[in-house]
Amino acid sequence: MQVVGYDTGTPALFVSESGGIDSVALDPGTELDYRLGERHCAGTVHDDRHVSCDNDRAPYCSDHRHTWVCAKCTGTCLKDEMDCYEDHAVYLAAFAPDTFKVGVTREWRLDTRLREQGADRAAHVRTFSDGRVAREYEAELATEIPDRIRVPTKIEGFGRAVDAAAWDALVAEFDPIETFAFDYGLDLDGSPVAETVATGTVRGVKGRVLVLDHRGTTYAVDMRDLVGHELGDGGTDRDLQSSLGAFG
């Protein structure tokens, strides 16, 4: 059994066993009891069947790595023919306490895209009729505002509030079309411990980060780091870093 993917919308891990694909729901309160085994390429999924790959590179080897070409666009189309003729939203996203980014998505996916990233707050600042012009505007803003935030940076802000004064000052420069505030129901008192583990009680999912409680400590797991691992039953047998509260 191998982890071959994940879903941040209706949170789940996708696992392959005997070529079939099963979904492991990550609803709050779900108990996970898996031991992580060796990690190798997660292969590919075709017609709801998993095609395995034994290459060592994980989560995907060069044969199975797919990069969405539009994610690299800064206004100069990288496709043979431009096809992004629909409304695109340029947005700002806030990650507690004071990390902000700019991004672009198709307008109808805006709420979904923000949740996929685990944004705490966001503002829709401009709408453009095609992706090329939206990417040009994003690239212009990205000279001052980052367009990528690493997952460890996001995890450091879990359990903290957004610096409202800094966020409001940034958003005020744009006269936003719409603003957003998200609550992922994690109810954290502080930052969880970053780990790669699949054992514990699910507290919730924020973006692609799975939050688990295990033996008095709350862990934050980047689900991408689970992809490619073989799974065994019986829970982790590793010594995990514990939070200070675990000894109280």
CYANA upper distance limits for C-alpha pairs under 8 A (distance plus 0.5 A):
  1 MET  CA     15 VAL  CA      6.90
  1 MET  CA     16 SER  CA      5.88
  1 MET  CA     17 GLU  CA      5.16
  1 MET  CA     18 SER  CA      8.19
  1 MET  CA    230 GLU  CA      6.11
  1 MET  CA    231 LEU  CA      5.88
  1 MET  CA    232 GLY  CA      7.81
  2 GLN  CA     15 VAL  CA      5.82
  2 GLN  CA     16 SER  CA      5.75
  2 GLN  CA     17 GLU  CA      7.40
  2 GLN  CA     42 ALA  CA      8.00
  2 GLN  CA    227 VAL  CA      8.27
  2 GLN  CA    228 GLY  CA      6.73
  2 GLN  CA    229 HIS  CA      6.11
  2 GLN  CA    230 GLU  CA      4.69
  2 GLN  CA    231 LEU  CA      6.10
  3 VAL  CA     13 LEU  CA      7.44
  3 VAL  CA     14 PHE  CA      6.39
  3 VAL  CA     15 VAL  CA      4.91
  3 VAL  CA     16 SER  CA      6.98
  3 VAL  CA     42 ALA  CA      7.68
  3 VAL  CA    226 LEU  CA      6.99
  3 VAL  CA    227 VAL  CA      5.42
  3 VAL  CA    228 GLY  CA      5.93
  3 VAL  CA    229 HIS  CA      6.17
  3 VAL  CA    230 GLU  CA      6.98
  3 VAL  CA    231 LEU  CA      7.68
  4 VAL  CA     13 LEU  CA      8.36
  4 VAL  CA     14 PHE  CA      6.14
  4 VAL  CA     15 VAL  CA      5.96
  4 VAL  CA     16 SER  CA      7.01
  4 VAL  CA     42 ALA  CA      5.62
  4 VAL  CA     43 GLY  CA      7.99
  4 VAL  CA     44 THR  CA      8.33
  4 VAL  CA    227 VAL  CA      5.80
  4 VAL  CA    228 GLY  CA      6.40
  5 GLY  CA     13 LEU  CA      6.55
  5 GLY  CA     14 PHE  CA      5.45
  5 GLY  CA     15 VAL  CA      7.60
  5 GLY  CA     42 ALA  CA      8.49
  5 GLY  CA    224 ARG  CA      8.14
  5 GLY  CA    227 VAL  CA      6.27
  6 TYR  CA     11 PRO  CA      7.85
  6 TYR  CA     12 ALA  CA      6.08
  6 TYR  CA     13 LEU  CA      4.81
  6 TYR  CA     14 PHE  CA      5.91
  6 TYR  CA    223 MET  CA      7.42
  6 TYR  CA    224 ARG  CA      8.24
  6 TYR  CA    227 VAL  CA      8.41
  7 ASP  CA     11 PRO  CA      5.64
  7 ASP  CA     12 ALA  CA      5.68
  7 ASP  CA     13 LEU  CA      6.97
  7 ASP  CA     14 PHE  CA      8.32
  7 ASP  CA    208 ARG  CA      8.50
  8 THR  CA     12 ALA  CA      7.46
  8 THR  CA    116 GLU  CA      6.45
  8 THR  CA    205 VAL  CA      7.91
  8 THR  CA    206 LYS  CA      8.38
  8 THR  CA    207 GLY  CA      6.63
  8 THR  CA    208 ARG  CA      6.39
  9 GLY  CA    112 THR  CA      8.03
  9 GLY  CA    115 ARG  CA      8.34
  9 GLY  CA    116 GLU  CA      7.56
 10 THR  CA     25 ALA  CA      8.46
 11 PRO  CA     25 ALA  CA      6.77
 11 PRO  CA     26 LEU  CA      5.77
 11 PRO  CA     27 ASP  CA      7.45
 11 PRO  CA    205 VAL  CA      7.32
 12 ALA  CA     23 SER  CA      6.61
 12 ALA  CA     24 VAL  CA      5.77
 12 ALA  CA     25 ALA  CA      4.92
 12 ALA  CA     26 LEU  CA      5.53
 13 LEU  CA     23 SER  CA      6.27
 13 LEU  CA     24 VAL  CA      5.56
 13 LEU  CA     25 ALA  CA      7.17
 13 LEU  CA     26 LEU  CA      7.83
 14 PHE  CA     21 ILE  CA      6.99
 14 PHE  CA     22 ASP  CA      6.23
 14 PHE  CA     23 SER  CA      5.22
 14 PHE  CA     24 VAL  CA      6.78
 15 VAL  CA     21 ILE  CA      6.18
 15 VAL  CA     22 ASP  CA      5.80
 15 VAL  CA     23 SER  CA      6.88
 15 VAL  CA     24 VAL  CA      7.91
 16 SER  CA     20 GLY  CA      5.99
 16 SER  CA     21 ILE  CA      5.20
 16 SER  CA     22 ASP  CA      6.78
 16 SER  CA     50 HIS  CA      6.89
 17 GLU  CA     21 ILE  CA      7.18
 17 GLU  CA     22 ASP  CA      8.16
 19 GLY  CA     49 ARG  CA      6.14
 19 GLY  CA     50 HIS  CA      5.39
 19 GLY  CA     51 VAL  CA      7.26
 19 GLY  CA     52 SER  CA      8.25
 20 GLY  CA     48 ASP  CA      7.54
 20 GLY  CA     49 ARG  CA      5.73
 20 GLY  CA     50 HIS  CA      6.52
 21 ILE  CA     48 ASP  CA      7.03
 21 ILE  CA     49 ARG  CA      6.85
 21 ILE  CA     50 HIS  CA      7.10
 25 ALA  CA     30 THR  CA      8.13
 26 LEU  CA     30 THR  CA      6.74
 26 LEU  CA    202 VAL  CA      6.94
 26 LEU  CA    204 GLY  CA      7.65
 26 LEU  CA    205 VAL  CA      8.06
 27 ASP  CA    202 VAL  CA      7.20
 27 ASP  CA    203 ARG  CA      8.41
 27 ASP  CA    204 GLY  CA      7.14
 28 PRO  CA    201 THR  CA      8.13
 28 PRO  CA    202 VAL  CA      5.51
 28 PRO  CA    203 ARG  CA      5.44
 28 PRO  CA    204 GLY  CA      5.69
 29 GLY  CA    201 THR  CA      6.18
 29 GLY  CA    202 VAL  CA      5.71
 29 GLY  CA    203 ARG  CA      6.80
 30 THR  CA    201 THR  CA      6.15
 30 THR  CA    202 VAL  CA      5.73
 31 GLU  CA    199 THR  CA      8.05
 31 GLU  CA    200 GLY  CA      6.28
 31 GLU  CA    201 THR  CA      5.08
 31 GLU  CA    202 VAL  CA      6.85
 32 LEU  CA    198 ALA  CA      6.59
 32 LEU  CA    199 THR  CA      5.38
 32 LEU  CA    200 GLY  CA      5.75
 32 LEU  CA    201 THR  CA      6.75
 32 LEU  CA    202 VAL  CA      7.88
 32 LEU  CA    235 GLY  CA      8.14
 33 ASP  CA    198 ALA  CA      7.13
 33 ASP  CA    199 THR  CA      5.21
 33 ASP  CA    200 GLY  CA      7.06
 33 ASP  CA    233 ASP  CA      6.71
 33 ASP  CA    234 GLY  CA      6.10
 33 ASP  CA    235 GLY  CA      4.82
 33 ASP  CA    236 THR  CA      8.03
 34 TYR  CA    198 ALA  CA      5.90
 34 TYR  CA    199 THR  CA      6.05
 34 TYR  CA    231 LEU  CA      6.51
 34 TYR  CA    232 GLY  CA      5.97
 34 TYR  CA    233 ASP  CA      5.32
 34 TYR  CA    234 GLY  CA      6.24
 34 TYR  CA    235 GLY  CA      4.89
 34 TYR  CA    236 THR  CA      6.90
 35 ARG  CA    197 VAL  CA      8.20
 35 ARG  CA    198 ALA  CA      7.20
 35 ARG  CA    199 THR  CA      7.67
 35 ARG  CA    231 LEU  CA      6.16
 35 ARG  CA    232 GLY  CA      5.33
 35 ARG  CA    233 ASP  CA      6.32
 35 ARG  CA    234 GLY  CA      6.71
 35 ARG  CA    235 GLY  CA      5.18
 35 ARG  CA    236 THR  CA      5.00
 35 ARG  CA    237 ASP  CA      7.58
 36 LEU  CA    197 VAL  CA      7.50
 36 LEU  CA    198 ALA  CA      7.60
 36 LEU  CA    229 HIS  CA      6.57
 36 LEU  CA    230 GLU  CA      6.52
 36 LEU  CA    231 LEU  CA      5.56
 36 LEU  CA    232 GLY  CA      6.90
 36 LEU  CA    236 THR  CA      7.38
 37 GLY  CA    229 HIS  CA      6.34
 37 GLY  CA    230 GLU  CA      5.25
 37 GLY  CA    231 LEU  CA      6.17
 37 GLY  CA    232 GLY  CA      7.28
 38 GLU  CA    229 HIS  CA      6.19
 38 GLU  CA    230 GLU  CA      6.19
 39 ARG  CA     56 ASP  CA      7.81
 39 ARG  CA     58 ALA  CA      7.12
 39 ARG  CA     59 PRO  CA      8.31
 39 ARG  CA    228 GLY  CA      5.58
 39 ARG  CA    229 HIS  CA      4.63
 39 ARG  CA    230 GLU  CA      6.67
 40 HIS  CA     53 CYS  CA      8.12
 40 HIS  CA     54 ASP  CA      6.71
 40 HIS  CA     55 ASN  CA      6.50
 40 HIS  CA     56 ASP  CA      5.11
 40 HIS  CA     57 ARG  CA      6.22
 40 HIS  CA     58 ALA  CA      5.46
 40 HIS  CA     59 PRO  CA      7.05
 40 HIS  CA     60 TYR  CA      8.07
 40 HIS  CA    228 GLY  CA      5.62
 40 HIS  CA    229 HIS  CA      7.04
 41 CYS  CA     52 SER  CA      8.32
 41 CYS  CA     53 CYS  CA      6.18
 41 CYS  CA     54 ASP  CA      6.71
 41 CYS  CA     55 ASN  CA      6.04
 41 CYS  CA     56 ASP  CA      6.53
 41 CYS  CA     57 ARG  CA      5.96
 41 CYS  CA     58 ALA  CA      5.04
 41 CYS  CA     59 PRO  CA      5.61
 41 CYS  CA     60 TYR  CA      4.97
 41 CYS  CA     61 CYS  CA      6.10
 41 CYS  CA     64 HIS  CA      8.44
 41 CYS  CA    228 GLY  CA      5.91
 42 ALA  CA     52 SER  CA      7.01
 42 ALA  CA     53 CYS  CA      6.91
 42 ALA  CA     58 ALA  CA      7.44
 42 ALA  CA     59 PRO  CA      6.27
 42 ALA  CA     60 TYR  CA      6.23
 42 ALA  CA    227 VAL  CA      7.03
 42 ALA  CA    228 GLY  CA      5.01
 42 ALA  CA    229 HIS  CA      8.45
 43 GLY  CA     50 HIS  CA      7.77
 43 GLY  CA     51 VAL  CA      6.19
 43 GLY  CA     52 SER  CA      5.19
 43 GLY  CA     53 CYS  CA      5.24
 43 GLY  CA     60 TYR  CA      7.11
 43 GLY  CA     61 CYS  CA      8.41
 43 GLY  CA     64 HIS  CA      6.54
 44 THR  CA     50 HIS  CA      6.41
 44 THR  CA     51 VAL  CA      5.80
 44 THR  CA     52 SER  CA      7.23
 44 THR  CA     64 HIS  CA      7.04
 45 VAL  CA     49 ARG  CA      5.96
 45 VAL  CA     50 HIS  CA      4.96
 45 VAL  CA     51 VAL  CA      6.45
 46 HIS  CA     50 HIS  CA      6.87
 46 HIS  CA     51 VAL  CA      7.69
 55 ASN  CA     61 CYS  CA      6.91
 56 ASP  CA     61 CYS  CA      7.84
 57 ARG  CA     61 CYS  CA      5.27
 57 ARG  CA     62 SER  CA      8.42
 58 ALA  CA    227 VAL  CA      8.12
 58 ALA  CA    228 GLY  CA      6.43
 59 PRO  CA    224 ARG  CA      7.98
 59 PRO  CA    225 ASP  CA      7.95
 59 PRO  CA    227 VAL  CA      6.02
 59 PRO  CA    228 GLY  CA      5.56
 60 TYR  CA     64 HIS  CA      6.05
 60 TYR  CA     65 ARG  CA      5.76
 60 TYR  CA    228 GLY  CA      8.06
 61 CYS  CA     65 ARG  CA      6.43
 67 THR  CA     71 ALA  CA      8.34
 68 TRP  CA     72 LYS  CA      8.14
 69 VAL  CA     73 CYS  CA      7.50
 69 VAL  CA     78 LEU  CA      7.19
 69 VAL  CA     79 LYS  CA      7.92
 70 CYS  CA     77 CYS  CA      8.34
 70 CYS  CA     78 LEU  CA      7.83
 73 CYS  CA     77 CYS  CA      6.78
 73 CYS  CA     78 LEU  CA      7.23
 73 CYS  CA    132 ARG  CA      8.30
 73 CYS  CA    135 ARG  CA      7.01
 74 THR  CA    132 ARG  CA      8.00
 74 THR  CA    135 ARG  CA      5.40
 74 THR  CA    136 GLU  CA      5.96
 74 THR  CA    138 GLU  CA      7.92
 74 THR  CA    139 ALA  CA      6.22
 75 GLY  CA    131 GLY  CA      8.25
 75 GLY  CA    132 ARG  CA      5.12
 75 GLY  CA    133 VAL  CA      6.66
 75 GLY  CA    134 ALA  CA      7.93
 75 GLY  CA    135 ARG  CA      5.36
 75 GLY  CA    136 GLU  CA      4.96
 75 GLY  CA    139 ALA  CA      8.30
 76 THR  CA    132 ARG  CA      7.33
 77 CYS  CA     81 GLU  CA      8.25
 77 CYS  CA     82 MET  CA      6.66
 77 CYS  CA    132 ARG  CA      7.34
 84 CYS  CA    130 ASP  CA      6.14
 84 CYS  CA    131 GLY  CA      5.77
 84 CYS  CA    132 ARG  CA      7.84
 85 TYR  CA    129 SER  CA      7.17
 85 TYR  CA    130 ASP  CA      5.13
 85 TYR  CA    131 GLY  CA      7.24
 86 GLU  CA    106 ARG  CA      7.73
 86 GLU  CA    129 SER  CA      6.09
 86 GLU  CA    130 ASP  CA      5.58
 86 GLU  CA    131 GLY  CA      7.67
 87 ASP  CA    106 ARG  CA      6.60
 87 ASP  CA    107 GLU  CA      6.15
 87 ASP  CA    127 THR  CA      7.03
 87 ASP  CA    128 PHE  CA      6.04
 87 ASP  CA    129 SER  CA      4.87
 87 ASP  CA    130 ASP  CA      5.99
 87 ASP  CA    131 GLY  CA      7.82
 88 HIS  CA    104 VAL  CA      7.24
 88 HIS  CA    105 THR  CA      6.11
 88 HIS  CA    106 ARG  CA      4.73
 88 HIS  CA    107 GLU  CA      5.20
 88 HIS  CA    127 THR  CA      6.15
 88 HIS  CA    128 PHE  CA      5.79
 88 HIS  CA    129 SER  CA      6.80
 88 HIS  CA    130 ASP  CA      6.47
 88 HIS  CA    131 GLY  CA      6.22
 88 HIS  CA    134 ALA  CA      6.86
 89 ALA  CA    104 VAL  CA      6.13
 89 ALA  CA    105 THR  CA      6.02
 89 ALA  CA    106 ARG  CA      6.41
 89 ALA  CA    107 GLU  CA      5.28
 89 ALA  CA    110 LEU  CA      7.54
 89 ALA  CA    124 HIS  CA      7.08
 89 ALA  CA    125 VAL  CA      7.97
 89 ALA  CA    126 ARG  CA      6.38
 89 ALA  CA    127 THR  CA      5.11
 89 ALA  CA    128 PHE  CA      7.03
 89 ALA  CA    134 ALA  CA      7.67
 90 VAL  CA    102 VAL  CA      7.73
 90 VAL  CA    103 GLY  CA      6.24
 90 VAL  CA    104 VAL  CA      5.06
 90 VAL  CA    105 THR  CA      7.29
 90 VAL  CA    124 HIS  CA      6.64
 90 VAL  CA    125 VAL  CA      6.37
 90 VAL  CA    126 ARG  CA      5.72
 90 VAL  CA    127 THR  CA      6.76
 90 VAL  CA    128 PHE  CA      8.49
 90 VAL  CA    134 ALA  CA      6.99
 90 VAL  CA    137 TYR  CA      8.46
 90 VAL  CA    138 GLU  CA      7.26
 91 TYR  CA    102 VAL  CA      6.21
 91 TYR  CA    103 GLY  CA      5.84
 91 TYR  CA    104 VAL  CA      6.71
 91 TYR  CA    122 ALA  CA      7.39
 91 TYR  CA    123 ALA  CA      6.00
 91 TYR  CA    124 HIS  CA      4.94
 91 TYR  CA    125 VAL  CA      5.95
 91 TYR  CA    126 ARG  CA      7.64
 92 LEU  CA    100 PHE  CA      7.42
 92 LEU  CA    101 LYS  CA      6.11
 92 LEU  CA    102 VAL  CA      5.05
 92 LEU  CA    103 GLY  CA      6.90
 92 LEU  CA    122 ALA  CA      5.92
 92 LEU  CA    123 ALA  CA      5.68
 92 LEU  CA    124 HIS  CA      7.10
 92 LEU  CA    125 VAL  CA      7.66
 92 LEU  CA    171 VAL  CA      8.32
 93 ALA  CA    100 PHE  CA      6.09
 93 ALA  CA    101 LYS  CA      5.81
 93 ALA  CA    102 VAL  CA      6.88
 93 ALA  CA    103 GLY  CA      8.26
 93 ALA  CA    114 LEU  CA      7.87
 93 ALA  CA    119 ALA  CA      6.33
 93 ALA  CA    120 ASP  CA      7.89
 93 ALA  CA    121 ARG  CA      6.33
 93 ALA  CA    122 ALA  CA      4.73
 93 ALA  CA    123 ALA  CA      7.07
 94 ALA  CA     98 ASP  CA      7.45
 94 ALA  CA     99 THR  CA      6.35
 94 ALA  CA    100 PHE  CA      5.05
 94 ALA  CA    101 LYS  CA      7.17
 94 ALA  CA    119 ALA  CA      6.26
 94 ALA  CA    120 ASP  CA      6.17
 94 ALA  CA    121 ARG  CA      5.50
 94 ALA  CA    122 ALA  CA      6.39
 94 ALA  CA    162 VAL  CA      7.68
 94 ALA  CA    167 TRP  CA      7.74
 95 PHE  CA     99 THR  CA      5.63
 95 PHE  CA    100 PHE  CA      6.68
 95 PHE  CA    118 GLY  CA      8.20
 95 PHE  CA    119 ALA  CA      6.02
 95 PHE  CA    120 ASP  CA      5.90
 95 PHE  CA    121 ARG  CA      7.58
 95 PHE  CA    154 LYS  CA      6.74
 95 PHE  CA    157 GLY  CA      7.33
 95 PHE  CA    162 VAL  CA      7.23
 96 ALA  CA    120 ASP  CA      7.21
 96 ALA  CA    154 LYS  CA      7.83
 96 ALA  CA    157 GLY  CA      5.23
 96 ALA  CA    158 PHE  CA      7.39
 96 ALA  CA    160 ARG  CA      6.38
 96 ALA  CA    161 ALA  CA      5.98
 96 ALA  CA    162 VAL  CA      4.84
 96 ALA  CA    163 ASP  CA      7.54
 97 PRO  CA    157 GLY  CA      6.17
 97 PRO  CA    160 ARG  CA      6.57
 97 PRO  CA    161 ALA  CA      6.04
 97 PRO  CA    162 VAL  CA      4.76
 97 PRO  CA    163 ASP  CA      5.87
 98 ASP  CA    162 VAL  CA      6.50
 98 ASP  CA    163 ASP  CA      6.03
 98 ASP  CA    166 ALA  CA      7.59
 98 ASP  CA    167 TRP  CA      7.91
100 PHE  CA    145 ILE  CA      7.52
100 PHE  CA    146 PRO  CA      7.52
100 PHE  CA    167 TRP  CA      8.46
101 LYS  CA    145 ILE  CA      6.24
101 LYS  CA    146 PRO  CA      5.41
101 LYS  CA    147 ASP  CA      5.59
101 LYS  CA    148 ARG  CA      7.00
101 LYS  CA    149 ILE  CA      7.57
102 VAL  CA    138 GLU  CA      7.21
102 VAL  CA    141 LEU  CA      7.68
102 VAL  CA    142 ALA  CA      7.21
102 VAL  CA    145 ILE  CA      6.78
102 VAL  CA    146 PRO  CA      6.80
102 VAL  CA    147 ASP  CA      5.44
102 VAL  CA    148 ARG  CA      8.35
103 GLY  CA    138 GLU  CA      6.95
103 GLY  CA    147 ASP  CA      6.47
104 VAL  CA    134 ALA  CA      7.30
104 VAL  CA    135 ARG  CA      7.29
104 VAL  CA    138 GLU  CA      7.38
105 THR  CA    109 ARG  CA      7.06
105 THR  CA    110 LEU  CA      6.66
105 THR  CA    113 ARG  CA      7.62
106 ARG  CA    110 LEU  CA      7.09
106 ARG  CA    131 GLY  CA      8.21
107 GLU  CA    127 THR  CA      8.00
109 ARG  CA    113 ARG  CA      6.38
110 LEU  CA    114 LEU  CA      6.74
111 ASP  CA    115 ARG  CA      6.88
112 THR  CA    116 GLU  CA      6.63
113 ARG  CA    117 GLN  CA      6.94
114 LEU  CA    118 GLY  CA      6.87
114 LEU  CA    119 ALA  CA      6.07
114 LEU  CA    122 ALA  CA      7.96
115 ARG  CA    119 ALA  CA      6.55
115 ARG  CA    182 PHE  CA      8.33
115 ARG  CA    206 LYS  CA      7.92
115 ARG  CA    207 GLY  CA      6.31
116 GLU  CA    206 LYS  CA      8.20
116 GLU  CA    207 GLY  CA      4.98
116 GLU  CA    208 ARG  CA      7.17
117 GLN  CA    206 LYS  CA      8.23
117 GLN  CA    207 GLY  CA      5.09
117 GLN  CA    208 ARG  CA      7.50
118 GLY  CA    206 LYS  CA      5.46
118 GLY  CA    207 GLY  CA      4.30
118 GLY  CA    208 ARG  CA      7.80
119 ALA  CA    182 PHE  CA      7.55
119 ALA  CA    207 GLY  CA      8.05
120 ASP  CA    162 VAL  CA      7.83
120 ASP  CA    181 ALA  CA      6.44
120 ASP  CA    182 PHE  CA      5.68
120 ASP  CA    183 ASP  CA      7.60
121 ARG  CA    162 VAL  CA      8.35
121 ARG  CA    179 THR  CA      8.03
121 ARG  CA    180 PHE  CA      5.91
121 ARG  CA    181 ALA  CA      4.94
121 ARG  CA    182 PHE  CA      6.62
122 ALA  CA    179 THR  CA      6.18
122 ALA  CA    180 PHE  CA      5.46
122 ALA  CA    181 ALA  CA      7.09
123 ALA  CA    171 VAL  CA      7.53
123 ALA  CA    176 PRO  CA      6.53
123 ALA  CA    177 ILE  CA      7.87
123 ALA  CA    178 GLU  CA      6.26
123 ALA  CA    179 THR  CA      4.77
123 ALA  CA    180 PHE  CA      6.63
124 HIS  CA    176 PRO  CA      6.19
124 HIS  CA    177 ILE  CA      6.00
124 HIS  CA    178 GLU  CA      5.72
124 HIS  CA    179 THR  CA      6.74
125 VAL  CA    174 PHE  CA      6.51
125 VAL  CA    175 ASP  CA      7.40
125 VAL  CA    176 PRO  CA      4.93
125 VAL  CA    177 ILE  CA      6.12
125 VAL  CA    178 GLU  CA      7.86
126 ARG  CA    176 PRO  CA      7.88
126 ARG  CA    177 ILE  CA      7.57
127 THR  CA    134 ALA  CA      7.99
128 PHE  CA    133 VAL  CA      7.08
128 PHE  CA    134 ALA  CA      6.14
129 SER  CA    133 VAL  CA      8.24
129 SER  CA    134 ALA  CA      8.49
130 ASP  CA    134 ALA  CA      7.08
131 GLY  CA    135 ARG  CA      6.50
132 ARG  CA    136 GLU  CA      6.83
133 VAL  CA    137 TYR  CA      6.84
134 ALA  CA    138 GLU  CA      6.66
135 ARG  CA    139 ALA  CA      6.53
136 GLU  CA    140 GLU  CA      6.85
137 TYR  CA    141 LEU  CA      6.89
138 GLU  CA    142 ALA  CA      6.48
139 ALA  CA    143 THR  CA      7.35
141 LEU  CA    145 ILE  CA      6.45
142 ALA  CA    146 PRO  CA      5.86
142 ALA  CA    147 ASP  CA      6.26
149 ILE  CA    153 THR  CA      7.37
149 ILE  CA    154 LYS  CA      7.77
150 ARG  CA    154 LYS  CA      7.16
151 VAL  CA    155 ILE  CA      6.75
151 VAL  CA    222 ASP  CA      7.86
152 PRO  CA    156 GLU  CA      6.82
152 PRO  CA    194 ALA  CA      8.25
153 THR  CA    157 GLY  CA      7.46
154 LYS  CA    158 PHE  CA      7.37
155 ILE  CA    191 SER  CA      7.26
155 ILE  CA    192 PRO  CA      7.85
155 ILE  CA    194 ALA  CA      7.92
155 ILE  CA    209 VAL  CA      8.49
155 ILE  CA    220 ALA  CA      7.56
156 GLU  CA    191 SER  CA      6.25
156 GLU  CA    192 PRO  CA      8.37
157 GLY  CA    161 ALA  CA      8.33
157 GLY  CA    191 SER  CA      6.89
158 PHE  CA    188 LEU  CA      7.69
158 PHE  CA    190 GLY  CA      7.07
158 PHE  CA    191 SER  CA      5.42
158 PHE  CA    192 PRO  CA      7.53
159 GLY  CA    187 ASP  CA      7.76
159 GLY  CA    188 LEU  CA      5.14
159 GLY  CA    189 ASP  CA      5.86
159 GLY  CA    190 GLY  CA      4.97
159 GLY  CA    191 SER  CA      5.92
159 GLY  CA    192 PRO  CA      8.50
160 ARG  CA    189 ASP  CA      8.27
160 ARG  CA    190 GLY  CA      7.10
160 ARG  CA    191 SER  CA      8.04
162 VAL  CA    167 TRP  CA      7.96
163 ASP  CA    167 TRP  CA      6.71
164 ALA  CA    168 ASP  CA      6.37
165 ALA  CA    169 ALA  CA      6.61
166 ALA  CA    170 LEU  CA      6.87
167 TRP  CA    171 VAL  CA      6.71
168 ASP  CA    172 ALA  CA      6.42
169 ALA  CA    173 GLU  CA      7.48
170 LEU  CA    174 PHE  CA      8.22
171 VAL  CA    175 ASP  CA      7.43
171 VAL  CA    176 PRO  CA      7.34
172 ALA  CA    176 PRO  CA      8.10
184 TYR  CA    204 GLY  CA      7.68
184 TYR  CA    205 VAL  CA      7.59
184 TYR  CA    206 LYS  CA      6.62
185 GLY  CA    204 GLY  CA      7.39
186 LEU  CA    203 ARG  CA      6.50
186 LEU  CA    204 GLY  CA      6.25
186 LEU  CA    205 VAL  CA      8.28
186 LEU  CA    211 VAL  CA      8.29
188 LEU  CA    192 PRO  CA      8.41
192 PRO  CA    211 VAL  CA      8.27
192 PRO  CA    217 THR  CA      8.22
192 PRO  CA    218 THR  CA      5.64
192 PRO  CA    219 TYR  CA      5.53
192 PRO  CA    220 ALA  CA      6.12
192 PRO  CA    243 SER  CA      8.26
193 VAL  CA    217 THR  CA      8.12
193 VAL  CA    218 THR  CA      6.75
193 VAL  CA    219 TYR  CA      5.13
193 VAL  CA    220 ALA  CA      6.28
193 VAL  CA    241 GLN  CA      7.84
193 VAL  CA    242 SER  CA      7.78
193 VAL  CA    243 SER  CA      7.24
194 ALA  CA    219 TYR  CA      6.19
194 ALA  CA    220 ALA  CA      5.23
194 ALA  CA    221 VAL  CA      6.59
195 GLU  CA    219 TYR  CA      6.60
195 GLU  CA    220 ALA  CA      6.54
195 GLU  CA    221 VAL  CA      5.96
195 GLU  CA    222 ASP  CA      8.43
195 GLU  CA    240 LEU  CA      8.30
195 GLU  CA    241 GLN  CA      8.49
196 THR  CA    220 ALA  CA      8.41
196 THR  CA    221 VAL  CA      5.85
196 THR  CA    222 ASP  CA      7.58
196 THR  CA    225 ASP  CA      7.12
196 THR  CA    226 LEU  CA      7.30
197 VAL  CA    221 VAL  CA      7.18
197 VAL  CA    226 LEU  CA      8.19
197 VAL  CA    236 THR  CA      7.60
198 ALA  CA    235 GLY  CA      7.88
198 ALA  CA    236 THR  CA      7.83
199 THR  CA    212 LEU  CA      8.08
199 THR  CA    214 HIS  CA      7.47
199 THR  CA    235 GLY  CA      5.80
199 THR  CA    236 THR  CA      6.55
200 GLY  CA    212 LEU  CA      6.01
200 GLY  CA    213 ASP  CA      5.82
200 GLY  CA    214 HIS  CA      5.12
200 GLY  CA    215 ARG  CA      8.45
201 THR  CA    212 LEU  CA      5.81
201 THR  CA    213 ASP  CA      5.57
201 THR  CA    214 HIS  CA      7.02
202 VAL  CA    210 LEU  CA      8.00
202 VAL  CA    211 VAL  CA      6.62
202 VAL  CA    212 LEU  CA      5.12
202 VAL  CA    213 ASP  CA      7.03
203 ARG  CA    210 LEU  CA      8.46
203 ARG  CA    211 VAL  CA      5.93
203 ARG  CA    212 LEU  CA      5.88
203 ARG  CA    213 ASP  CA      7.13
204 GLY  CA    210 LEU  CA      6.78
204 GLY  CA    211 VAL  CA      5.92
204 GLY  CA    212 LEU  CA      7.82
205 VAL  CA    209 VAL  CA      6.14
205 VAL  CA    210 LEU  CA      5.09
205 VAL  CA    211 VAL  CA      6.38
206 LYS  CA    210 LEU  CA      7.14
206 LYS  CA    211 VAL  CA      8.27
208 ARG  CA    222 ASP  CA      6.52
208 ARG  CA    223 MET  CA      6.24
208 ARG  CA    224 ARG  CA      7.84
209 VAL  CA    220 ALA  CA      6.66
209 VAL  CA    221 VAL  CA      5.84
209 VAL  CA    222 ASP  CA      5.10
209 VAL  CA    223 MET  CA      6.37
210 LEU  CA    220 ALA  CA      6.22
210 LEU  CA    221 VAL  CA      5.44
210 LEU  CA    222 ASP  CA      6.86
210 LEU  CA    223 MET  CA      6.88
211 VAL  CA    218 THR  CA      7.36
211 VAL  CA    219 TYR  CA      6.08
211 VAL  CA    220 ALA  CA      5.12
211 VAL  CA    221 VAL  CA      6.73
212 LEU  CA    218 THR  CA      6.08
212 LEU  CA    219 TYR  CA      5.61
212 LEU  CA    220 ALA  CA      7.04
212 LEU  CA    221 VAL  CA      8.23
213 ASP  CA    217 THR  CA      6.17
213 ASP  CA    218 THR  CA      4.89
213 ASP  CA    219 TYR  CA      6.72
214 HIS  CA    218 THR  CA      6.85
214 HIS  CA    219 TYR  CA      8.01
215 ARG  CA    246 ALA  CA      7.87
216 GLY  CA    242 SER  CA      8.40
216 GLY  CA    243 SER  CA      8.41
216 GLY  CA    245 GLY  CA      7.80
216 GLY  CA    246 ALA  CA      5.26
217 THR  CA    242 SER  CA      6.18
217 THR  CA    243 SER  CA      5.99
217 THR  CA    245 GLY  CA      7.76
217 THR  CA    246 ALA  CA      6.18
218 THR  CA    243 SER  CA      7.95
221 VAL  CA    225 ASP  CA      8.07
222 ASP  CA    226 LEU  CA      7.73
223 MET  CA    227 VAL  CA      7.30
242 SER  CA    246 ALA  CA      6.82
243 SER  CA    247 PHE  CA      8.33
244 LEU  CA    248 GLY  CA      7.67
